[in-house]
Amino acid sequence: MALESDRPVFVISVAAELAGMHPQTLRQYDRLGLVQPSRAPGKARRYSERDVQKLQEIQELSQSGVSLEGIKRVIDLEHQVEALKARNAELLRENEALIHRLRDGSRVFAAGASGDIVHLARGKRPVARPRSQAVVLYRPKTGK
């Protein structure tokens, strides 16, 4: 289920009024890809609360003297930052899981850039080439 702020409920005239803009401006922003509302049957635009907030942010940037191309670049960079934050959080979780596995006595190996494979001792770095890039592989301990 979509968050309430993501539900497309506002027709273009209401969204324009909430954002303090003319409906034609919203159409232009849609064409430029700055804000892309959902489409209802018959191709009518439907805006969410999040879309209206984004329109207000665009208006603030525009009134500060930022061009539409600059605004588009700012939005693209904000998306990149959010994607990088999500990836960083994912990598931190993976790192924590690997640390936990090392502490549990599981077998973890690293493959160095030259193809050498080393067993990682508990909580330590690879023995060979500690500064080389490595791919870490996890293999749970078997009962043998």
FENNORFEN-V153462 format. One record per residue. N is the residue number from 1. PHI is phi as a letter, one per 20 degrees, with the letter a starting at -180 (* if undefined). PSI is psi in degrees with one decimal (none if undefined). NEAR is the number of other ideal C-beta (glycine too) atoms within 12 Angstrom. Layout:
# FENNORFEN-V153462
N PHI PSI NEAR
N PHI PSI NEAR
This chain:
# FENNORFEN-V153462
1 * 134.3 5
2 f 149.2 12
3 f 153.1 10
4 g -37.1 11
5 f -13.5 16
6 d -5.0 19
7 f 123.8 18
8 f 101.9 27
9 c -21.5 22
10 e 131.5 30
11 f 167.2 24
12 g -38.0 33
13 f -39.1 19
14 f -44.5 24
15 f -40.7 36
16 f -42.6 29
17 f -43.9 19
18 f -35.8 25
19 e -10.1 32
20 m 37.3 18
21 c 171.1 31
22 e 143.2 17
23 g -32.8 25
24 f -33.2 13
25 f -40.9 24
26 f -38.8 36
27 f -41.7 24
28 f -44.3 21
29 f -35.0 36
30 f -45.8 29
31 f -36.9 16
32 e -11.2 20
33 n 14.5 19
34 f -44.4 34
35 c 120.7 38
36 d 97.5 23
37 f 165.0 36
38 f 165.3 24
39 d 132.1 15
40 e 167.8 15
41 g 137.8 7
42 n 8.8 8
43 m 11.0 12
44 f 136.9 20
45 f 141.4 29
46 c 124.8 28
47 d 145.0 39
48 e 172.3 27
49 g -39.7 24
50 f -40.0 26
51 f -42.6 35
52 f -41.4 33
53 f -41.1 20
54 f -40.2 33
55 f -40.2 40
56 f -38.7 25
57 f -41.3 23
58 f -42.6 34
59 f -42.1 26
60 f -44.1 18
61 f -40.9 24
62 f -42.5 26
63 f -20.2 13
64 e -2.4 13
65 o 7.1 10
66 e 132.5 19
67 f 165.0 15
68 f -36.8 22
69 f -39.6 15
70 f -40.2 17
71 f -42.2 29
72 f -41.3 23
73 f -40.7 18
74 f -45.0 23
75 f -43.9 26
76 f -43.0 16
77 f -37.1 14
78 f -39.7 19
79 f -41.2 16
80 f -42.2 14
81 f -44.5 14
82 f -41.6 14
83 f -41.4 14
84 f -38.1 14
85 f -42.7 14
86 f -43.1 14
87 f -39.6 14
88 f -44.4 14
89 f -40.3 14
90 f -44.6 14
91 f -36.7 15
92 f -40.8 14
93 f -42.9 14
94 f -41.8 16
95 f -45.5 16
96 f -39.9 14
97 f -41.7 18
98 f -41.6 25
99 f -42.4 20
100 f -43.0 17
101 f -39.0 24
102 f -41.7 25
103 f -28.2 16
104 e -3.6 16
105 n 10.5 14
106 f 158.6 22
107 e 122.6 23
108 c 131.5 33
109 d 154.9 24
110 c 138.6 31
111 d 118.1 21
112 f 173.3 23
113 f -29.2 15
114 e 0.1 14
115 n -2.2 13
116 f 143.5 17
117 d 129.5 22
118 c 147.0 25
119 e 133.2 22
120 e 121.8 31
121 f 159.2 17
122 g 119.7 17
123 m 10.1 14
124 d 166.4 15
125 e 167.6 20
126 g 144.8 26
127 f -46.3 17
128 e 134.4 20
129 l 70.0 18
130 f -21.5 15
131 e -2.0 10
132 f 156.1 18
133 f 144.3 13
134 b 150.2 25
135 d 125.4 18
136 e 130.3 27
137 d 144.5 20
138 d 132.0 21
139 c 116.3 15
140 f 150.6 13
141 f 135.6 13
142 e 167.1 7
143 f -3.4 4
144 e none 5
